[in-house]
Amino acid sequence: MLLGQYEANLTEKGRLAVPKKFREKLGVSIIAARWYEGCLVLVGTDKWKELLSRLTSKSDIITAPVRDTDRFILGSAFEIDLDKQGRFVVPKLLKDYAGLKSESVFVGLGDRIEIWDKVRWAEKEVLISKKAEQLVEELARTVPSNK
């Protein structure tokens, strides 16, 4: 399981090193793509289809929202092979989208990793912290009880 937060610096050549704890779980062949709220997503190739099906599996019909989700994520996805140090060159499209400048944060979220610009992540974390209790309450109302 991918858990925790790790920082990494974007090199002058636009490379990021995936933290060792994450590399051990992801393997050396991964997918990087745009994700929501201005960050990137990193997933092992073995989990990629699973993640996509969670996003669009509610419909067998390729509706406009499904098409747009495909365009947003698949249209920005890159197959990445890590070098021996666990680094990869962040494609310009992804670097620009996420606003990656120098310091980045890798956030492990179970089956995927989000990559954030450090400043953007700090702002997002403050917002999440302020509404954490409200989020739990909302989830409790929408998740069916096992009773």
C-alpha positions in Angstrom: 0.0 0.0 0.0 1.3 3.5 -0.9 1.2 5.7 2.2 2.8 8.8 3.5 4.4 12.0 2.2 7.9 12.4 0.8 9.6 15.5 -0.7 11.8 15.6 -3.8 13.5 18.3 -5.8 12.9 18.7 -9.5 16.4 18.8 -11.1 17.4 21.4 -13.7 16.9 18.7 -16.4 13.3 18.3 -15.2 13.8 14.9 -13.4 12.1 13.8 -10.2 13.2 10.8 -8.1 10.3 8.6 -6.9 10.9 7.9 -3.2 12.3 4.4 -2.6 9.3 3.3 -0.4 7.0 4.0 -3.4 9.3 2.5 -6.0 9.3 -0.8 -4.2 5.5 -1.0 -4.5 5.2 0.6 -8.0 7.9 -1.2 -9.9 10.0 0.4 -12.6 7.3 0.8 -15.2 4.6 3.4 -14.2 2.0 5.7 -15.7 2.1 9.5 -15.0 -0.9 11.7 -15.9 -2.8 14.8 -15.0 -5.0 14.4 -12.0 -7.5 16.6 -10.3 -7.0 19.8 -8.4 -3.8 20.7 -10.1 -1.6 17.6 -9.2 -0.3 14.6 -11.1 -1.1 10.9 -10.5 1.5 8.1 -10.6 0.3 4.5 -10.8 2.0 1.2 -11.5 1.1 -0.1 -14.9 -0.6 -3.1 -13.2 -3.0 -0.8 -11.4 -3.7 1.7 -14.2 -6.8 -0.1 -15.7 -8.2 -0.6 -12.2 -8.0 3.1 -11.5 -9.6 4.1 -14.8 -12.5 1.7 -14.3 -13.2 3.3 -10.9 -13.6 6.6 -12.6 -15.8 5.6 -15.5 -17.3 2.2 -14.7 -20.7 3.5 -13.7 -21.7 3.7 -17.3 -21.3 1.2 -20.2 -22.2 4.1 -22.5 -19.4 6.5 -23.5 -21.2 9.6 -22.4 -19.8 13.2 -22.5 -18.5 13.0 -18.9 -16.7 9.7 -19.7 -15.2 11.1 -22.9 -14.0 14.2 -21.0 -12.5 12.1 -18.2 -10.7 10.0 -20.9 -9.5 13.2 -22.6 -8.3 14.8 -19.4 -6.5 11.7 -18.0 -5.7 9.4 -20.9 -4.8 12.3 -23.2 -2.1 13.4 -20.7 -0.9 9.9 -19.7 2.7 8.9 -20.2 4.3 5.5 -19.8 7.4 6.1 -17.7 10.4 3.8 -17.1 12.5 4.8 -14.0 16.2 5.0 -14.3 18.5 3.2 -11.8 18.2 6.0 -9.3 14.4 5.9 -9.6 14.2 9.1 -11.5 12.1 10.1 -14.5 11.9 13.2 -16.7 8.6 14.9 -16.0 7.0 15.6 -19.4 6.5 19.4 -20.0 2.7 19.0 -20.3 2.6 17.5 -16.8 5.1 19.8 -15.3 3.2 22.9 -16.6 -0.2 21.5 -15.5 1.0 20.8 -11.9 3.1 24.0 -11.7 6.1 22.0 -10.6 9.0 24.3 -10.1 11.6 23.0 -7.7 10.2 21.3 -4.6 7.6 18.6 -5.0 5.6 16.4 -2.6 4.7 12.8 -3.3 1.5 11.8 -1.4 0.7 8.1 -1.1 -3.0 7.3 -1.3 -3.3 3.6 -1.2 -3.3 2.5 -4.8 -1.9 5.7 -6.3 0.5 8.6 -5.7 -0.3 12.3 -6.2 2.6 14.6 -7.1 2.1 18.2 -6.0 4.1 21.4 -6.2 5.2 21.9 -2.5 3.5 25.3 -2.2 0.2 24.1 -3.7 0.3 21.0 -1.5 0.7 23.1 1.6 -2.3 25.3 0.6 -4.4 22.2 -0.1 -3.4 20.5 3.2 -4.6 23.6 5.1 -8.0 23.5 3.3 -8.4 19.8 3.9 -7.5 20.1 7.6 -10.1 22.9 8.1 -12.9 20.7 6.7 -11.7 17.2 7.8 -14.6 16.7 10.3 -17.2 17.8 7.8 -15.8 15.4 5.1 -16.1 12.4 7.5 -19.6 13.4 8.3 -20.5 13.6 4.6 -18.9 10.3 3.8 -20.8 8.7 6.7 -24.1 9.8 5.2 -23.3 8.5 1.7 -21.7 5.1 2.6 -24.3 2.3 3.3 -24.2 0.8 6.7 -23.1 -2.8 7.1 -25.8 -3.5 9.8 
